[in-house]
Amino acid sequence: RELPSLSGINTLPAPLQALTVVAISAAIGGLTVALAGPVFDAARGSGLWQLSRPTWPLLGFIYLAAGVAHFTEAEGFENIT
C-alpha cells in the first residue's frame, strides 16, 4: 500500500525527492567534516564517550538487524519514510 510519509517527501515528484536526498546527504557530510577536528577530539576524551563505548557492539547488532529488516519487511519501511 502506498501511504504518504510524515515528511511528505515520498509524495513529491521523483527529481525533487532525489534533490532532497542529495541535500540531506550534503548536510550530513558537511557537519561531519566540521565536527571531525577539534570537536571530535574533545568529545573523545569525555566521560560520556567512556560511558557509552561499551554499548557500541550492541548498537552494531541493532543496526545490523534494522538493515536486514529493511529488505525482509520492505513495505513497512517504505511507508515510514
C-alpha positions in Angstrom: 0.0 0.0 0.0 1.2 3.5 -0.8 1.0 5.7 2.2 2.4 9.2 2.4 5.3 9.6 4.9 5.1 12.1 7.8 7.5 14.3 5.9 5.6 14.1 2.7 8.9 13.6 0.7 7.6 10.4 -0.9 4.7 12.3 -2.4 7.0 14.8 -4.2 8.0 14.3 -7.9 11.0 11.9 -8.3 13.5 14.7 -9.2 12.5 16.7 -6.1 12.8 13.5 -3.9 16.3 13.0 -5.3 17.3 16.6 -4.6 16.0 16.2 -1.1 18.2 13.1 -0.5 21.2 14.9 -2.0 20.7 17.9 0.2 20.3 15.9 3.3 23.4 13.8 2.4 25.4 17.0 1.8 24.3 18.4 5.1 25.3 15.3 7.0 28.7 15.3 5.1 29.3 19.0 5.9 28.6 18.6 9.6 30.8 15.5 9.7 33.7 17.5 8.2 33.0 20.4 10.6 32.9 18.2 13.7 35.8 15.9 12.7 38.6 18.1 14.0 38.8 19.6 17.4 35.1 18.9 18.4 35.7 15.2 17.9 38.9 15.3 19.8 37.2 17.0 22.8 34.3 14.5 22.8 36.6 11.5 22.6 38.1 12.3 26.0 34.8 13.0 27.7 33.2 10.9 30.4 30.1 10.3 28.2 32.4 8.8 25.5 33.9 6.4 28.0 30.4 5.6 29.4 28.9 4.8 26.0 31.8 3.0 24.5 30.9 -0.5 25.9 27.5 -0.3 24.2 28.9 0.1 20.7 28.9 -3.6 19.9 25.2 -3.8 20.9 24.4 -0.8 18.8 26.1 -2.5 15.9 23.9 -5.6 16.2 20.8 -3.3 16.4 21.9 -1.5 13.1 22.5 -4.9 11.5 19.1 -6.2 12.4 17.5 -3.0 11.1 19.4 -3.3 7.9 18.2 -6.9 7.4 14.6 -5.8 8.2 14.8 -3.1 5.5 15.0 -5.9 3.0 12.8 -8.5 4.6 10.0 -6.1 5.6 10.4 -3.6 2.8 6.7 -2.5 2.7 6.7 -1.3 6.3 9.9 0.6 5.9 8.8 2.2 2.6 5.8 3.6 4.3 7.8 5.2 7.1 10.0 7.5 5.0 
